[in-house]
Amino acid sequence: MTETLADLLITGGTVVNESARFPADVAIRDGVIAFVGHPAFAPRARETLDAKGRLVIPGAIDVHTHIREPGMTHKEDWTTGTRAAAAGGVTTVFDMPNTEPAIASVEALDRKKDAAARQAHVNYGLYGILDERSLDHLPALAEAGVIGFKLFYGNTTGNNPAPNDGAVLEGFEVLAELGLRCSIHAENSPMLFWRENRMKAAGRDDAFAHLSARADIVALESLNRCIVLSEWTGARIHIVHESCMRSIPVIRDAKARGVPMTVETCPQYVLIAAEDLIGDRARIARLNPPIREGRQREPILQALLDGTIDILGTDHAPHAMEEKQHASFWDNACGFPGVETSMRLMLTFAHEGRMSVEQYVRMASAAPARAFGLYPRKGVIQPGADADIAIVDPAQRKVIRGAELHSERSRFTPFDGMETVGGPVATIVRGRVVMRDGQVLDAPGWGRMERPQMPKGEPRNPATTTKAILQRDARPW
């Protein structure tokens, strides 16, 4: 009988999942993990990758990236963005819908699908936008395979004003039936714009003005509103880039009541203090919501470690360099690249004993996969799972350099000059090595569009929905 060879055998490494670590070889066949176990029982393979002294972990799933194509390729495109992901051990990115055009219809989604399918080096999910334009298109977008939807209560790149709360309520009613999760930028736009305009009129144009416009109340009010709407409708929500320590008890209470929500934060909110951001570094680190005062970092980190905050994202938001060099602080674009540096930053925390690699795997891979309907196909090293893997050298010492980032049009970072310990030395996407020893290999179009398999929706208060009250003689009971 002819022996069936594996395509790739990873030998000598230590597998780390969210709940355990153990020495094991990992064999891959047809893009799927076929074997995890003792080397004596491992199948032969066409190719072998030596992982001695290294960790074999599920590839990171970044649920919050802005690839910028279509419409803003002067900032980033699917080639540069997914090459950056591959360099950072990220095997799946979820792309936000605030491109040009915004993803408010199937036609706009198809245009983005075409661009991603030609260029992507890693897997990807595509968000639809939730606003007045998209309300009639939500079921069609879900059928077309969006990973979820994005609600911008706070202002963002592109022409995407915050929608009316009535439209949001109606959208949540639809999403509660569809079962798809809605990621939310939770900042109160009327509050922040009022405060910003007042400061501009008063002549404030300093590095701390942006933070002052977006004091914690701006995020807290919006967070509470999102929770109320989710609890009333049953819509599943995901609060992105949580930055406020005052949000933590609100989140805990909501989860305890059964609100169907998950929450993310980003490395910048646990590593950088606002009081240290001056001059060029302040311009580079300007983003929404802002990096807050240093005393907020540790509570956010602890909430991430104990699971109150479920997910580590990045809010990877590249811009052309000149968009970060305006004389007026208000004129500088908000956001910076993050998908390439996140794993290194958090593995440095593990090296310092501030978290375990198991905790990193939970927040960066397993929890995102569960929240968005990809688990256990992704987020775990086990037979039957997709072979999306990062091989990590826990002792690797490197310095982050903005000039070396694979986001070629956006080579800046507030982490420039920071030494990291631990980092990915190989990235494997569905069995194909797309990065080895820091070199991203040519694999355009290898990335696959990921579609969620979410549990059936659980709508609440169906008699009060917009759809219900449009019926003649409807009663709200």
PATORMI-77501 format. One line per 2 residues: their letters; for each residue z, x, y of C-alpha. Coordinates in Angstrom, 3 decimals, decimal comma. Each point is the difference from the previous one (the first is absolute). Example, Ala and Ser with C-alpha at 12.3 -4.5 7.8 and 13.67 -1.06 7.14 Angstrom:
AS> 7,800/12,300/-4,500  -0,660/1,370/3,440
This chain:
MT> 0,000/0,000/0,000  -0,949/1,339/3,451
ET> 2,963/0,750/2,249  0,031/-1,844/3,326
LA> 0,684/2,536/2,737  1,925/-0,747/3,153
DL> -1,795/0,774/3,243  2,939/1,875/1,545
LI> 3,313/1,270/-1,349  2,791/0,937/2,414
TG> 2,241/2,438/-1,832  3,450/1,490/0,503
GT> 1,161/-2,188/2,875  2,976/-2,260/0,618
VV> -0,882/-3,663/0,433  2,012/-1,734/2,742
NE> 0,002/-3,796/0,269  2,325/-2,032/2,197
SA> 2,685/-0,296/-2,675  -0,285/3,186/-2,074
RF> -1,443/3,483/-0,399  -0,920/1,733/-3,249
PA> -2,228/2,824/-1,233  -3,277/-1,371/-1,346
DV> -3,709/0,596/-0,266  -2,244/-2,690/1,485
AI> -3,444/-0,785/-1,403  -2,644/-1,982/1,865
RD> -2,997/-1,798/-1,443  -2,520/-2,140/1,915
GV> 2,120/0,050/3,133  3,113/-1,331/-1,712
IA> 3,118/1,761/-1,289  -0,392/0,081/-3,770
FV> 3,014/2,093/-1,052  3,356/1,121/1,398
GH> 2,157/2,025/-2,348  0,863/3,165/-1,874
PA> -2,691/2,697/0,032  -0,038/0,085/-3,805
FA> -1,452/-3,513/-0,039  -2,340/0,298/2,961
PR> -3,720/-0,532/-0,651  -2,533/2,717/0,605
AR> -1,946/-0,296/3,241  -3,198/1,164/1,621
ET> 1,969/1,436/2,927  3,574/1,243/0,314
LD> 2,098/0,259/3,134  3,080/2,227/-0,177
AK> 3,025/-1,602/1,702  2,698/2,417/-1,159
GR> 2,877/0,049/2,479  -1,426/-2,999/1,813
LV> 0,682/-3,721/0,265  -2,479/-2,665/-1,101
IP> 0,554/-3,111/2,098  -1,907/-3,225/0,723
GA> -2,333/0,479/2,935  1,309/-1,375/3,275
ID> -1,196/-3,433/1,149  -0,112/-0,091/3,800
VH> 0,048/-3,672/0,972  -0,490/0,744/3,714
TH> -2,999/2,027/1,145  -2,651/-0,352/2,700
IR> -3,229/1,549/-1,253  -1,845/-1,211/3,169
EP> -3,394/-0,791/-1,589  -1,910/-2,078/0,960
GM> -0,122/0,221/3,748  2,183/2,993/0,902
TH> -1,350/2,914/-2,014  0,624/2,352/2,925
KE> 3,630/-0,206/-1,181  -0,406/-0,019/-3,820
DW> -2,327/-1,226/-2,741  0,322/-0,710/-3,718
TT> -0,983/3,561/-0,901  2,543/1,789/2,187
GT> 2,752/-2,550/-0,545  -0,173/-0,004/-3,783
RA> -0,422/3,763/-0,196  3,233/0,241/1,992
AA> 1,629/-2,374/-2,479  -1,173/2,092/-2,956
AG> 1,395/3,128/1,669  3,358/-1,754/0,333
GV> 0,396/-1,247/-3,582  -0,865/-3,574/1,015
TT> -2,185/-1,754/-2,570  -0,247/-3,450/1,647
VF> -0,119/-0,973/3,680  0,164/-3,485/1,503
DM> -2,137/-0,197/3,122  1,041/-2,184/2,928
PN> -2,428/-2,601/1,356  -0,005/0,977/3,693
TE> -3,360/1,703/-0,200  -3,025/-1,126/2,026
PA> -0,728/-2,666/-0,984  3,434/-1,105/-1,168
IA> 0,045/-1,247/-3,582  0,160/-3,715/0,837
SV> -2,863/-1,135/-2,249  -1,652/0,847/-3,309
EA> -2,995/1,369/1,886  2,190/2,524/1,822
LD> 1,755/0,866/-3,264  -3,337/0,633/-1,711
RK> -0,968/2,496/2,688  3,211/1,933/-0,555
KD> -0,402/-0,210/-3,780  -3,413/1,627/0,264
AA> 1,293/2,898/2,103  2,974/0,611/-2,302
AR> -2,022/-0,262/-3,213  -2,362/2,766/1,154
QA> 2,632/2,458/1,188  3,498/-0,554/-1,380
HV> 1,510/2,885/-1,979  3,073/-2,053/-0,960
NY> 0,623/-3,638/-0,852  0,419/-2,510/2,794
GL> 1,145/-3,501/0,841  -1,371/-1,889/2,994
YG> 2,051/-2,333/2,194  -1,283/-3,111/1,732
IL> 1,390/-0,861/3,420  2,165/-3,066/0,644
DE> -0,743/-1,557/3,381  -1,761/-3,003/1,528
RS> -3,428/1,366/-0,954  0,777/0,315/-3,690
LD> 1,913/-3,217/-0,757  -3,009/-1,763/-1,496
HL> -0,977/3,123/-1,954  3,280/0,876/-1,752
PA> -0,870/-1,515/-3,421  -3,465/1,583/0,041
LA> 1,418/3,396/0,912  2,525/-0,328/-2,818
EA> -2,798/-0,862/-2,414  -1,952/3,028/1,248
GV> 2,859/2,269/-1,069  2,095/0,969/3,030
IG> 3,236/1,759/-0,941  1,888/-2,219/2,465
FK> -0,041/-0,950/3,663  1,261/1,628/3,197
LF> 1,633/-1,768/2,921  0,169/1,934/3,272
YG> 2,851/-1,490/2,000  0,103/3,303/1,866
NT> -3,016/1,427/1,827  -2,306/2,323/-1,890
TG> -3,231/1,970/0,193  -2,947/-2,358/0,377
NN> -0,320/-3,423/1,614  2,639/-1,825/-2,034
PA> 2,447/-1,907/2,213  3,069/-1,462/-1,659
PN> -0,840/-3,464/-1,340  1,719/-3,205/0,996
DG> 3,089/-0,779/-2,093  -1,557/-3,313/-1,016
AV> -2,955/1,856/-1,484  2,372/2,385/-1,773
LE> 1,935/-2,932/-1,486  -3,235/-1,547/-1,248
GF> -1,154/3,345/-1,365  3,288/0,501/-1,836
EV> -0,356/-3,477/-1,517  -3,390/1,010/-1,408
LA> 1,226/3,392/-1,219  2,983/-1,619/-1,711
EL> -2,474/-1,872/-2,188  -2,225/3,037/-0,560
GL> 2,968/2,232/-0,884  -1,318/3,042/1,877
RC> 2,366/2,072/2,097  -0,298/0,240/3,787
SI> 0,870/3,341/1,600  1,414/-0,458/3,495
HA> 0,231/2,198/3,065  3,208/-1,616/1,262
EN> 0,324/0,601/3,734  0,166/-2,688/2,691
SP> -3,140/0,559/2,089  0,988/-2,125/3,052
ML> 3,291/1,882/0,249  -1,485/3,476/-0,309
FW> -2,906/-0,644/2,369  2,328/-1,519/2,612
RE> 2,300/3,003/-0,157  -2,888/2,459/-0,021
NR> -1,611/-1,579/3,062  3,320/-0,048/1,844
MK> 0,464/3,721/-0,659  -3,544/0,829/1,074
AA> 0,580/-1,856/3,260  3,212/1,984/0,477
GR> -1,882/3,277/-0,478  1,368/0,986/-3,422
DD> -2,457/2,235/-1,843  2,304/2,228/-2,018
AF> 0,292/0,830/-3,683  2,823/-2,514/-0,555
AH> -1,647/-2,945/1,749  -1,839/-1,129/-3,141
LS> 3,279/-0,182/-1,948  1,685/-1,817/2,883
AR> -2,697/-2,683/-0,009  0,574/-0,578/-3,715
AD> 3,780/-0,044/-0,232  1,437/-1,169/-3,321
IV> 0,132/-3,638/1,189  -3,813/-0,085/0,025
AL> -0,079/0,735/-3,726  3,116/-1,993/-0,907
ES> -1,279/-3,230/1,541  -3,325/0,269/-1,784
LN> 1,618/0,926/-3,326  2,217/-3,093/0,132
RC> -2,955/-2,234/0,876  -1,990/1,355/-2,958
IV> 2,922/-0,609/-2,342  0,398/-3,606/1,188
LS> -3,711/-0,726/-0,497  -0,016/1,635/-3,450
EW> 3,140/-1,820/-1,100  -1,398/-3,353/1,159
TG> -3,471/0,356/-1,541  0,607/2,215/-3,033
AR> -2,600/2,519/1,199  0,590/3,516/-1,341
IH> 0,354/2,479/2,851  0,205/3,755/0,416
IV> 1,530/1,440/3,182  -1,810/3,224/0,848
HE> 1,326/3,164/1,679  3,624/-1,120/0,339
SC> 1,712/2,267/2,529  3,224/-1,758/1,077
MR> 3,386/0,468/-1,603  1,018/-3,380/1,461
SI> -2,618/-1,628/-2,239  1,721/1,122/-3,186
PV> 2,709/-2,704/-0,232  -2,575/-2,657/0,928
IR> -2,241/1,161/-2,851  2,881/0,096/-2,473
DA> 1,087/-3,519/0,899  -3,541/-1,357/-0,269
KA> -0,594/1,585/-3,387  3,350/-1,353/-1,244
RG> -1,175/-3,509/0,950  -3,175/0,461/-2,010
VP> -2,483/0,551/2,825  -3,111/1,412/-1,758
MT> -0,221/3,168/2,060  -0,444/3,730/-0,375
VE> 0,406/2,651/2,689  -1,411/3,466/0,663
TC> 0,877/2,928/2,179  -1,800/3,293/0,681
PQ> 0,971/3,703/-0,003  0,009/0,203/3,799
YV> 2,865/-2,492/0,250  2,302/2,073/-2,191
LI> -1,052/3,463/1,199  -0,613/-0,059/3,756
AA> 2,326/-0,881/2,892  -1,341/-1,484/3,222
ED> 2,151/2,305/2,102  -1,932/2,992/-1,385
LI> -3,401/-1,390/1,038  -1,154/1,502/3,275
GD> -3,292/1,346/1,328  -2,960/0,204/-2,360
RA> 2,150/-0,824/-3,013  0,990/-3,282/1,636
RI> -3,658/-0,912/0,551  -0,876/0,814/-3,597
AR> 2,994/-1,927/-1,371  -0,616/-3,134/2,077
LN> -0,376/-2,921/-2,395  0,983/-3,638/-0,515
PP> 2,822/-0,679/-0,637  1,297/3,145/1,659
IR> 2,032/2,779/-1,544  3,571/-0,879/0,922
EG> 3,113/1,937/0,940  1,286/2,439/-2,599
RQ> 3,062/-2,021/-0,982  -2,278/-2,605/-1,609
RE> -1,544/2,399/-2,515  2,798/0,183/-2,559
PI> 0,560/-3,784/-0,295  -3,727/-0,497/-0,539
LQ> -0,051/2,739/-2,643  2,994/-1,458/-1,807
AL> -1,585/-3,457/0,009  -3,122/1,539/-1,510
LD> 2,028/1,761/-2,675  2,013/-3,079/-0,967
GT> -3,077/-2,236/-0,126  0,733/-2,205/3,006
ID> -3,195/1,532/1,345  -2,305/-0,128/-3,008
IL> -2,997/2,157/0,819  -0,970/3,272/1,648
GT> -3,277/-0,354/1,905  -1,492/2,205/2,680
DH> -1,785/-2,119/2,637  -2,725/2,667/-0,208
AP> -1,681/-0,605/3,380  -2,492/2,709/1,005
HA> -1,599/0,297/3,435  -2,399/2,400/1,631
ME> 1,933/2,896/1,510  -1,045/-0,844/3,563
EK> 1,612/-3,438/-0,403  3,365/1,760/-0,153
QH> -0,461/2,218/3,070  0,037/-2,364/2,975
AS> 2,073/0,865/3,062  1,731/-3,378/0,028
FW> 2,293/-0,505/-2,968  -0,999/-3,685/-0,125
DN> -3,659/0,889/-0,539  0,526/2,015/-3,176
AC> -0,981/-1,675/-3,269  2,779/-1,062/-2,362
GF> 0,172/1,536/-3,473  -0,754/3,187/-1,900
PG> -1,119/1,068/-3,514  2,612/-0,288/-2,753
VE> -1,570/-0,532/-3,407  -0,386/3,726/-0,705
TS> 3,514/1,133/0,949  2,295/-2,767/-1,265
MR> 0,534/1,223/-3,568  0,796/3,534/1,158
LM> 2,516/-1,272/2,543  1,860/-2,190/-2,466
LT> -0,023/2,586/-2,791  1,706/2,292/2,507
FA> 2,757/-2,607/0,208  0,214/0,178/-3,799
HE> 0,224/3,798/0,140  2,859/-0,315/2,486
GR> 1,845/-2,425/-2,277  -0,352/-2,960/2,343
MS> -1,955/-2,040/-2,540  -1,281/0,354/-3,545
VE> -3,623/0,230/-1,048  0,627/-3,178/-1,991
QY> 0,920/-1,769/3,235  -3,138/1,340/1,633
VR> -2,124/-1,348/-2,874  1,635/-3,414/0,381
MA> -0,595/-0,296/3,737  -3,462/1,626/0,116
SA> -1,591/-1,318/-3,174  1,869/-2,451/-2,232
AP> 1,315/-2,302/2,754  -3,381/-0,231/1,797
AR> -1,701/-0,792/-3,314  2,507/-2,769/-0,750
AF> -0,117/-1,497/3,489  -3,791/-0,302/0,062
GL> -0,811/-1,035/-3,561  -1,095/3,344/-1,479
YP> 2,948/0,747/-2,313  0,115/1,182/-2,803
RK> -3,643/0,987/0,198  1,083/2,335/2,784
GV> 3,296/1,515/1,078  1,084/1,410/-3,358
IQ> -0,954/2,741/-2,472  -0,329/-1,843/-3,322
PG> -2,732/-0,812/-2,530  -2,317/-2,702/1,278
AD> 0,554/0,742/3,671  -2,779/1,275/2,237
AD> -0,106/3,781/0,007  0,917/0,289/3,686
IA> 2,204/3,084/0,005  1,327/2,680/2,321
IV> 1,089/3,342/-1,413  2,732/1,438/2,183
DP> 1,309/3,538/0,386  3,635/-0,564/1,051
AQ> 0,305/3,609/1,201  -3,164/0,138/2,110
RK> 0,781/1,231/3,509  -2,512/-0,727/2,717
VI> -0,087/-0,667/3,723  -1,655/-3,143/1,345
RG> -2,864/0,902/2,322  -1,863/-2,686/1,909
AE> -3,098/2,174/0,137  -0,191/-0,049/-3,809
LH> 0,114/-3,780/-0,498  -2,878/-1,645/-1,847
SE> -0,119/-2,778/2,621  -2,611/2,144/1,684
RS> -0,219/-1,922/3,298  3,749/-0,382/0,325
RF> 1,544/3,377/-0,700  3,394/-0,453/1,609
TP> 3,443/-0,958/-1,254  3,535/-0,100/1,411
FD> 1,020/1,947/-3,121  -2,075/3,035/1,008
GM> 1,867/3,202/-0,887  2,454/-1,659/-2,390
ET> 0,582/1,848/-3,273  -0,073/-2,164/-3,113
VG> 1,256/0,728/-3,497  -1,824/-1,831/-2,754
GP> -3,487/-1,423/0,083  -2,960/-1,242/-2,025
VA> -2,150/2,653/-1,671  -2,340/-2,426/-1,758
TI> -0,992/-3,621/0,584  -1,584/-2,015/-2,798
VR> -1,687/-3,337/0,673  -0,799/-2,086/-3,080
GR> -0,181/3,164/-2,058  -2,123/2,052/2,377
VV> 1,483/3,007/1,792  -0,770/-0,499/3,700
MR> 2,293/2,736/1,347  1,039/3,270/-1,622
DG> 2,081/2,768/1,576  -0,456/-1,431/3,478
QV> -3,776/-0,285/-0,263  -1,387/-3,537/0,167
LD> -2,900/-0,337/-2,423  -3,155/-1,910/0,814
AP> 0,368/-3,527/-1,400  -1,539/-2,482/2,472
GW> -0,130/-3,516/-1,387  2,415/0,729/-2,865
GR> 2,721/-2,140/1,580  0,181/-3,575/-1,232
ME> 0,914/-3,142/1,910  3,293/-1,307/-1,360
RP> 0,610/-3,742/-0,245  3,508/-1,452/-0,270
QM> 1,312/-2,017/-2,920  2,860/-1,794/1,719
PK> 2,307/-2,593/-1,566  -0,888/-3,605/0,768
GE> 0,974/-1,046/3,509  3,154/-2,034/0,565
PR> -0,568/-2,154/3,127  2,990/-1,629/1,689
NP> 0,193/-3,156/2,139  -3,503/-1,166/-0,969
AT> 0,377/-3,387/1,702  0,223/1,689/3,429
TT> -3,008/2,323/-0,233  -2,832/-0,212/2,499
KA> -2,285/-1,114/-2,814  2,395/-2,801/-0,936
IL> 0,583/-1,364/3,500  -3,733/-0,262/0,678
QR> -0,143/-2,805/-2,551  0,207/-3,525/1,426
DA> 3,463/-1,578/-0,237  1,505/3,191/-1,490
RP> 3,809/0,026/-0,179  1,974/3,287/0,367
W> 2,137/-0,653/-3,099
